[in-house]
Amino acid sequence: MSSRAAPKRHRQSRGRLQVWMTVNVLVLAALLFGLGKMAATSSARTRAKNAAAELAVPASPGAGASASAKPKPSAGTTPAIPTAQQVMALPGKYYGLSAPGVPWSQSTVDKYTLLAGGVAPNMAEYFLNWQQDFDPATAMDAYSRAELPLLSWEPWAGGNADLAKATGQPQYSLGTIVDGAHDAYITKFAEAVRDNRWPIAIRFAHEMNGNWYSWSERVNHNSQGQFVEAWRHVHDIFARVGAANVIWVWSPNVIRHFEDISLAELYPGDAYVDWVGVTAYEVTEQTTAQLLDPTMNEIRQFTRKPMLITETGGQPNRYKASWTAEMLSWLPKQPDVVGFVWFEYDGVTGGRTDWTFEGDPQTLQSFKSGISRYPMVRVPIPGAS
């Protein structure tokens, strides 16, 4: 072998090695590029799949979803909206509140909840006359705070601050109701109640055994027997339009000073009434039995419907605090009394006297102590499971 031939072969071998290494680098780069592209593609597909899944999740109620987009309950589940019968069957009792701003004002309810030691009402009473329409939002304001709405529906144009105006409204006499003069208004009202679907307690033409409202049989050109006719006429219109979500509350005043008026003759019948309400204010009575027993005993002679004290409160006197404590102790022991509504008005807000439970420190303490042990109905809330 020539001495000059060895470097040539070495250069050739080194050249082949460089070529081989270059090829390997190129192949490896190609492989890495391919793997990266596959990973990127896979990641993109995963993101797309997740995005599609997110779009497929139905919006929760209240988040702007249409009614048709909400999932339907499966067969056998409890309906989202209870029936009037289901609400009436709920265990416990009602602590109702009637006060300026109820049920519209959250701050008002918060105020009285704080005054009552943290116990919130589970019933809200409000008033409408026959120049006002049914507003579903008002009822749902009550339900949003777990309160059953109790509507005192008054067949007149209002004006109870003036007795002559309160008892002398011939355009709203009982005869005009019976003869159908108000059928268009009643029908429109009933249809709005029906369409809202949630149960509402309607206290129609309350305290009819008194003489201070235009629907009393002793004033406003009314005659005996017309109250029952008017009640049944209104009830029948609700039934005709399918407003089955009403809890009908027939509500006389306690018979104090009106013992000669027959409550039985003013009663429309069990087919037309769900609850019997009683307006009962402590004036000089020292116990709840003294205030309510005469009226309740008379009512129990012709019906066994559950009772609700639809307005109550104590007049300022030396008995108010002790009577309040006794009343809240008496109520849970009455199996046929479903609850009470405290009339939280004073002389400034339209109560003519101070019926409020916070009017004096002793009565406030009695109320707080009694309501803390009171067995409450749990009213369903829209959207809750």
C-alpha positions as CSV (number, residue, x, y, z in Angstrom):
1,M,0.0,0.0,0.0
2,S,1.4,3.4,-1.0
3,S,1.9,5.8,1.9
4,R,-0.1,8.4,0.0
5,A,-3.2,6.1,-0.4
6,A,-4.1,5.9,3.4
7,P,-5.2,9.5,3.8
8,K,-7.5,9.2,0.8
9,R,-9.3,6.2,2.2
10,H,-9.6,8.0,5.5
11,R,-11.1,11.1,3.9
12,Q,-13.6,8.8,2.0
13,S,-14.6,7.0,5.2
14,R,-15.0,10.3,7.0
15,G,-17.2,11.7,4.2
16,R,-19.4,8.6,4.3
17,L,-19.8,9.1,8.1
18,Q,-20.8,12.7,7.7
19,V,-23.4,11.8,5.0
20,W,-24.8,9.0,7.3
21,M,-25.0,11.4,10.3
22,T,-26.7,14.1,8.1
23,V,-29.3,11.6,6.9
24,N,-30.0,10.4,10.4
25,V,-30.5,14.0,11.6
26,L,-32.9,14.7,8.8
27,V,-34.9,11.5,9.5
28,L,-35.0,12.3,13.2
29,A,-36.2,15.9,12.5
30,A,-38.9,14.6,10.3
31,L,-40.1,12.1,12.9
32,L,-40.1,14.8,15.6
33,F,-42.1,17.2,13.3
34,G,-44.6,14.5,12.6
35,L,-45.1,13.6,16.2
36,G,-45.5,17.3,17.1
37,K,-48.1,17.7,14.4
38,M,-50.1,14.7,15.6
39,A,-50.0,16.0,19.2
40,A,-51.2,19.4,18.1
41,T,-54.0,17.8,16.1
42,S,-55.0,15.7,19.0
43,S,-55.0,18.6,21.4
44,A,-57.1,20.7,19.0
45,R,-59.6,17.9,18.6
46,T,-59.8,17.6,22.4
47,R,-60.4,21.3,22.8
48,A,-63.1,21.2,20.1
49,K,-64.8,18.2,21.8
50,N,-64.8,20.0,25.2
51,A,-66.1,23.1,23.7
52,A,-68.9,21.2,22.0
53,A,-69.7,19.5,25.3
54,E,-69.9,22.8,27.1
55,L,-72.3,24.2,24.5
56,A,-74.5,21.1,24.9
57,V,-75.0,21.7,28.7
58,P,-78.5,23.3,29.2
59,A,-78.5,26.6,30.9
60,S,-79.8,26.7,34.5
61,P,-83.2,28.3,35.3
62,G,-82.9,32.0,35.5
63,A,-79.8,32.2,33.3
64,G,-81.7,33.3,30.2
65,A,-82.6,29.8,28.9
66,S,-86.0,29.5,27.2
67,A,-88.6,27.4,28.9
68,S,-88.3,24.7,26.2
69,A,-84.5,24.3,27.0
70,K,-85.2,23.4,30.6
71,P,-85.0,19.7,31.4
72,K,-88.4,18.1,32.0
73,P,-89.0,16.2,35.2
74,S,-89.1,12.4,34.8
75,A,-92.3,10.5,35.5
76,G,-93.1,10.1,39.2
77,T,-91.1,13.2,40.4
78,T,-92.6,15.9,42.5
79,P,-93.9,18.7,40.2
80,A,-91.9,21.9,40.4
81,I,-95.1,23.9,41.1
82,P,-97.2,22.6,44.0
83,T,-101.0,22.4,43.9
84,A,-103.2,24.3,46.3
85,Q,-104.0,20.9,47.9
86,Q,-100.3,20.2,48.4
87,V,-99.7,23.5,50.0
88,M,-102.7,23.1,52.3
89,A,-101.3,19.7,53.4
90,L,-97.9,21.0,54.4
91,P,-97.1,20.4,58.1
92,G,-96.6,23.2,60.6
93,K,-98.2,26.6,61.0
94,Y,-98.1,30.0,59.4
95,Y,-96.7,33.2,60.8
96,G,-98.1,35.8,58.5
97,L,-97.2,39.5,58.2
98,S,-99.3,42.4,57.0
99,A,-97.3,45.6,56.9
100,P,-96.5,48.6,54.7
101,G,-94.3,47.3,51.8
102,V,-95.3,43.6,52.2
103,P,-94.7,41.6,50.1
104,W,-92.9,43.9,47.7
105,S,-90.0,45.2,49.9
106,Q,-87.2,42.9,50.9
107,S,-85.9,45.5,53.3
108,T,-89.3,45.6,55.1
109,V,-89.2,41.8,55.6
110,D,-85.6,42.0,56.7
111,K,-86.5,44.6,59.3
112,Y,-89.3,42.5,60.8
113,T,-87.2,39.4,60.7
114,L,-84.6,41.1,62.7
115,L,-87.1,42.5,65.2
116,A,-88.5,38.9,65.6
117,G,-85.2,37.6,66.6
118,G,-84.3,36.2,63.2
119,V,-87.6,34.4,62.5
120,A,-88.9,35.4,59.0
121,P,-92.7,35.2,58.2
122,N,-93.9,32.4,55.9
123,M,-97.1,34.2,54.8
124,A,-97.5,37.7,53.3
125,E,-100.9,39.4,53.3
126,Y,-101.7,42.3,51.0
127,F,-104.9,44.0,49.8
128,L,-106.3,44.8,46.4
129,N,-109.6,46.5,45.5
130,W,-111.7,46.0,42.4
131,Q,-110.1,48.7,40.5
132,Q,-106.8,46.8,40.6
133,D,-105.6,43.9,38.5
134,F,-103.8,40.8,39.7
135,D,-100.0,41.2,39.4
136,P,-98.2,37.8,39.3
137,A,-94.9,39.5,40.2
138,T,-96.4,40.4,43.6
139,A,-97.3,36.8,44.4
140,M,-93.9,35.7,43.3
141,D,-92.2,38.3,45.5
142,A,-93.8,36.5,48.4
143,Y,-92.8,33.0,47.1
144,S,-89.2,34.1,46.5
145,R,-88.9,34.6,50.3
146,A,-90.7,31.3,51.1
147,E,-94.0,33.1,52.0
148,L,-97.4,32.0,50.9
149,P,-99.2,35.0,49.4
150,L,-102.6,35.9,51.1
151,L,-104.6,38.3,49.0
152,S,-107.4,40.2,50.8
153,W,-109.5,40.9,47.7
154,E,-112.0,43.7,48.4
155,P,-115.0,44.2,46.0
156,W,-115.2,48.0,46.1
157,A,-113.2,51.1,45.0
158,G,-111.5,51.5,48.4
159,G,-112.0,54.3,50.9
160,N,-112.2,52.8,54.4
161,A,-110.8,56.0,56.0
162,D,-114.3,57.5,55.4
163,L,-117.1,55.3,56.7
164,A,-119.7,56.9,54.4
165,K,-117.4,56.2,51.4
166,A,-116.8,52.7,52.7
167,T,-120.4,51.7,53.0
168,G,-122.0,53.7,50.3
169,Q,-120.7,52.4,47.0
170,P,-123.8,51.2,45.0
171,Q,-121.8,50.4,41.9
172,Y,-120.2,47.6,44.0
173,S,-123.3,46.4,45.9
174,L,-123.7,42.6,46.3
175,G,-126.5,42.7,43.7
176,T,-124.3,44.0,41.0
177,I,-121.9,41.1,41.6
178,V,-124.6,38.5,41.5
179,D,-126.1,40.1,38.3
180,G,-122.8,39.9,36.5
181,A,-122.0,43.6,36.2
182,H,-118.3,42.8,37.2
183,D,-117.9,39.5,35.3
184,A,-115.4,40.9,32.8
185,Y,-113.1,42.2,35.6
186,I,-113.5,39.0,37.7
187,T,-112.8,36.8,34.6
188,K,-109.7,38.7,33.7
189,F,-108.5,38.5,37.3
190,A,-109.2,34.8,37.5
191,E,-107.3,34.1,34.3
192,A,-104.3,36.0,35.5
193,V,-104.3,34.0,38.8
194,R,-104.7,30.7,36.8
195,D,-101.9,31.6,34.4
196,N,-99.5,32.3,37.3
197,R,-100.0,28.7,38.3
198,W,-98.5,29.0,41.9
199,P,-101.1,28.7,44.7
200,I,-102.5,31.8,46.2
201,A,-104.8,32.2,49.2
202,I,-107.6,34.6,48.4
203,R,-109.5,36.2,51.3
204,F,-112.6,37.6,49.5
205,A,-114.9,40.2,51.0
206,H,-113.7,39.8,54.5
207,E,-115.4,40.8,57.8
208,M,-118.8,40.6,56.0
209,N,-120.6,40.3,59.4
210,G,-119.5,43.8,60.4
211,N,-121.1,47.0,59.1
212,W,-118.0,49.0,57.9
213,Y,-117.6,47.6,54.4
214,S,-119.8,48.0,51.3
215,W,-120.3,44.3,51.0
216,S,-122.1,43.9,54.4
217,E,-125.7,42.8,53.9
218,R,-126.8,45.7,56.2
219,V,-125.5,48.5,54.1
220,N,-125.2,49.7,50.5
221,H,-128.6,48.5,49.4
222,N,-127.6,44.9,50.0
223,S,-130.1,42.3,51.3
224,Q,-130.0,39.1,53.2
225,G,-128.7,36.1,51.3
226,Q,-126.8,38.2,48.7
227,F,-123.4,37.7,50.3
228,V,-123.5,33.9,49.7
229,E,-124.8,34.4,46.2
230,A,-122.0,36.9,45.4
231,W,-119.3,34.6,46.9
232,R,-120.5,31.6,44.9
233,H,-120.8,33.7,41.7
234,V,-117.2,34.8,42.0
235,H,-116.0,31.3,42.9
236,D,-117.8,29.8,39.9
237,I,-116.1,32.1,37.5
238,F,-112.7,31.0,38.8
239,A,-113.8,27.4,38.5
240,R,-115.0,28.0,34.9
241,V,-111.7,29.4,33.7
242,G,-109.8,26.6,35.5
243,A,-108.2,28.7,38.3
244,A,-107.7,25.7,40.6
245,N,-104.6,27.2,42.3
246,V,-106.7,29.2,44.7
247,I,-107.1,28.6,48.5
248,W,-110.4,30.2,49.3
249,V,-110.5,32.0,52.7
250,W,-113.9,32.9,54.1
251,S,-113.1,35.4,56.9
252,P,-115.6,37.0,59.3
253,N,-114.7,39.3,62.1
254,V,-115.0,38.0,65.7
255,I,-118.6,38.2,66.8
256,R,-117.8,40.7,69.6
257,H,-120.6,43.3,69.4
258,F,-122.3,41.4,66.5
259,E,-123.6,38.3,68.3
260,D,-127.0,38.8,66.6
261,I,-125.5,38.2,63.1
262,S,-125.7,34.5,62.1
263,L,-122.3,33.4,60.6
264,A,-124.0,30.2,59.3
265,E,-126.2,32.3,57.1
266,L,-123.2,34.1,55.6
267,Y,-121.2,30.8,55.0
268,P,-121.1,29.8,51.3
269,G,-120.6,26.1,52.1
270,D,-117.7,23.7,52.3
271,A,-117.6,23.3,48.5
272,Y,-116.7,27.0,48.2
273,V,-114.3,27.4,51.1
274,D,-110.9,25.9,51.9
275,W,-109.9,27.8,55.1
276,V,-112.0,29.8,57.5
277,G,-110.3,33.0,58.5
278,V,-111.1,35.2,61.5
279,T,-110.2,38.8,62.1
280,A,-109.4,39.0,65.9
281,Y,-107.8,42.0,67.6
282,E,-107.2,42.1,71.4
283,V,-108.9,45.2,72.9
284,T,-109.6,44.3,76.5
285,E,-109.2,40.5,76.4
286,Q,-106.5,38.9,78.6
287,T,-106.4,35.5,76.8
288,T,-106.8,34.2,73.3
289,A,-109.6,31.9,74.3
290,Q,-111.5,34.9,75.7
291,L,-111.0,36.6,72.3
292,L,-111.6,33.7,69.9
293,D,-113.6,31.0,71.6
294,P,-117.1,32.5,71.1
295,T,-116.5,32.9,67.4
296,M,-114.7,29.6,66.8
297,N,-117.3,27.6,68.7
298,E,-120.0,29.1,66.5
299,I,-118.1,28.4,63.3
300,R,-117.5,24.8,64.4
301,Q,-121.2,24.2,64.5
302,F,-121.4,24.4,60.7
303,T,-118.0,23.5,59.3
304,R,-114.8,21.8,60.3
305,K,-112.6,23.6,57.8
306,P,-109.1,24.6,59.0
307,M,-108.9,28.1,60.6
308,L,-106.5,31.0,60.0
309,I,-106.4,34.1,62.1
310,T,-106.2,36.5,59.1
311,E,-105.6,39.7,61.1
312,T,-104.5,40.1,64.7
313,G,-102.7,42.4,67.0
314,G,-103.0,44.0,70.4
315,Q,-104.3,47.4,71.3
316,P,-101.9,49.3,73.6
317,N,-102.9,48.5,77.1
318,R,-101.6,46.7,80.2
319,Y,-102.6,43.3,78.7
320,K,-100.9,43.5,75.3
321,A,-97.5,41.9,76.3
322,S,-99.0,39.1,78.3
323,W,-101.7,38.5,75.7
324,T,-99.1,38.3,72.9
325,A,-97.1,35.7,74.9
326,E,-100.2,33.7,75.7
327,M,-101.5,33.8,72.1
328,L,-98.2,32.4,70.7
329,S,-98.3,29.6,73.3
330,W,-102.0,28.9,72.6
331,L,-101.7,28.6,68.8
332,P,-99.5,25.5,68.5
333,K,-101.9,23.6,70.7
334,Q,-104.9,24.2,68.3
335,P,-104.9,21.4,65.7
336,D,-107.5,23.1,63.4
337,V,-105.8,26.5,63.4
338,V,-103.2,26.7,60.6
339,G,-101.7,30.0,61.8
340,F,-102.0,33.8,62.1
341,V,-101.3,37.1,60.4
342,W,-100.0,39.9,62.5
343,F,-101.3,43.3,61.5
344,E,-98.2,45.4,61.7
345,Y,-99.7,48.9,61.4
346,D,-99.9,51.8,63.8
347,G,-101.7,55.2,63.8
348,V,-99.2,56.7,61.4
349,T,-99.3,53.9,58.8
350,G,-103.1,53.4,58.8
351,G,-103.9,51.2,61.7
352,R,-105.7,53.9,63.7
353,T,-103.9,52.6,66.8
354,D,-100.7,50.8,67.4
355,W,-101.3,47.1,66.7
356,T,-97.6,46.4,66.1
357,F,-95.6,43.8,68.1
358,E,-92.6,46.2,68.5
359,G,-94.7,49.1,69.9
360,D,-93.4,48.6,73.4
361,P,-90.3,46.6,74.7
362,Q,-92.4,44.2,76.7
363,T,-94.6,43.2,73.8
364,L,-91.6,42.9,71.5
365,Q,-89.9,40.5,73.9
366,S,-93.1,38.5,74.2
367,F,-93.3,38.2,70.5
368,K,-89.6,37.2,70.0
369,S,-89.8,34.6,72.7
370,G,-93.0,33.1,71.5
371,I,-92.2,33.0,67.8
372,S,-88.8,31.4,68.5
373,R,-90.7,28.2,69.5
374,Y,-93.4,28.4,66.9
375,P,-93.7,25.4,64.5
376,M,-93.4,26.9,61.0
377,V,-94.7,25.6,57.6
378,R,-91.9,25.3,55.1
379,V,-93.2,27.1,52.0
380,P,-91.8,25.9,48.7
381,I,-89.5,28.3,46.8
382,P,-89.6,28.6,43.0
383,G,-86.6,26.8,41.5
384,A,-85.7,24.8,44.7
385,S,-85.6,21.1,44.4
